[in-house]
Amino acid sequence: MSGKQAISVTLGTDNLTWLKGRAGAGGVRSVSELLDQLVTAARQSGRVGPATSVVGTIDIDSSDPWLETADAALRSIYETALGRPLIARAAAARAGVQPARRRSARKRRG
């Protein structure tokens, strides 16, 4: 790998938030490292042209093409998810990660 060079990049707030989330989830040290990985992967893929489309990545039930029952379906999924235990806390405890402690409210002396 060749040396690195600092540059300035201006991003929309939503894009920066997305990059920070991806960096955290991907276990990289920084947004800069993630950007470097994304550019490297794009360059090595050999593809040239506009970004690929998401068209065709979602299947719509042919019996409900206007998504008239979508609210009820999503509500059901959400309610089911709320009924499950929070696995993230259990996984963090097994990994030896200590949960964040809340600061107790200090009483003012007056």
Steps between C-alpha positions, in 0.01 A plus 500: 500500500628844415507795737197693606413862436259719696216662307193699589162348418167677533204266556134542571402450863307179424795355308743582779267341757475189279879480463554532876247223560663275241844569646381405847316190382787392276759523773722744315693765689360806325280639226821567304592131512148403388510748210838360397357145504190606301706677234744207477214251458333717236826545311586129511151389391575626151149639459465829324186706488226618730413334829291187479127524554297350782215426259391140534643451849159501668226249429144628525230245572295464181182471707560853641669708225386831655639404843162547665589253777858625542425696820357195673785280380769741623317551829498122552873473427575791734290355782667161459843663516406688817405173666848352458773546762775747423781276379747788464526542876559129556767492228674807645506340845655180362762704316604666825365840402376696795166680456506877517429628847251775554612794704294553806347841544705710737327698765572870497620653817319817566 
